[in-house]
Amino acid sequence: MLAMMALREGDRKRGEGDKCHLFRSYDHVEAPPRGYNLSDANQLNPGRVQSNPTMIWEACRATSAAPLYFDKMMLGGVRYMDGGVGQNNPVEYALNEAHQMCAGGDQYKKVAAALISVGTGHKKPQSRFQNILHIMKWARKSITNTQDAHFRVEGTCKGLDIPYFRFDVKTGLSKMKLDECKKERAKKKPENIAQANGSANPAALASALPEPVQTLEKPLFDSYQPEKYDYTTYNTIKNFTLTYCHHKGGDHNNPVDVDGELTNAAELLVYYRRKREASSRQKWDNFSTHPYVRVNQLLNGLNREPSFPARAQA
């Protein structure tokens, strides 16, 4: 089950502002009005996936149409752009979605076993007190702010007694640009590997090299050549993320025991996954195989071939 956020252009002639919009891969039966904590029914567009003509690729284009990088997506005469513009952390919408689907409109009912949120790295704080240029920079960065939503949902989860985990690399990624993808010529050569192992023997060299990876007859990405290039952007993300994930204990800069929290989150997911399977094997099989099982069963009853429609609810 997947939901993707986009920003839908409002009708200015009617005085409507731009709205957040959810594309879903599952049916969403409309909840009572009081169940909508963040927006109205039209904004969250409840309904059946099969009754909507939006294709998966169209929903993906709409949710990834970041300004200055990709063109806006036109669907049904309405323009859409990346949902990260103003709602870069949709964790509140995820929790709200669970309440709409399961709580019957009761916003105080606990319906989620856990909520796990993964960020893309902290940004350095921006001051608004120096000059007009700094105010403009602050306004630009606030569009992709993630911390405010995190703090709000953290308080909500505490009130509902829902375990909430937020993983977000705190240092090292703040200066990385959205489109950064740097690489440089690889510095390590086979002979260097042999020297590092204290031998220039060909057999030792062969044992030091990794086992060849089984690939397709034609690589999916011809430009990816790890034996030729060091992908510095990828390595930066990887190294800072691993450092963050391996952090144990608390200090002033990292008060959270990330390693322990990751373990707790993983154990909780495994526990509820097994509990859900044990409570109803048939429902679990339906959920884990494909969300359109009920459609396939109907088609099989009509002696037709089952299919997996590439649709996403708009």
QUIBELLIN-V686514 format. One record per run of one state. SS is the DSSP state (@ for helix, = for strand, . for the rest). FROM is the first residue (numbers start at 1). TO is the last residue. If there is no record, write none. Layout:
SS_FROM_TO, SS_FROM_TO
This chain:
._1_2, =_3_8, ._9_11, @_12_14, ._15_18, =_19_24, ._25_27, =_28_28, ._29_32, @_33_35, ._36_40, @_41_44, ._45_46, =_47_47, ._48_48, @_49_51, ._52_54, =_55_55, @_56_63, ._64_72, =_73_75, ._76_77, =_78_82, ._83_90, @_91_102, ._103_113, =_114_118, ._119_131, @_132_142, ._143_146, @_147_160, ._161_162, =_163_167, ._168_183, =_184_185, ._186_189, @_190_196, ._197_201, @_202_208, ._209_228, =_229_230, ._231_231, @_232_245, ._246_257, @_258_279, ._280_280, @_281_289, ._290_292, @_293_301, ._302_310, =_311_311, ._312_312, =_313_313, ._314_314
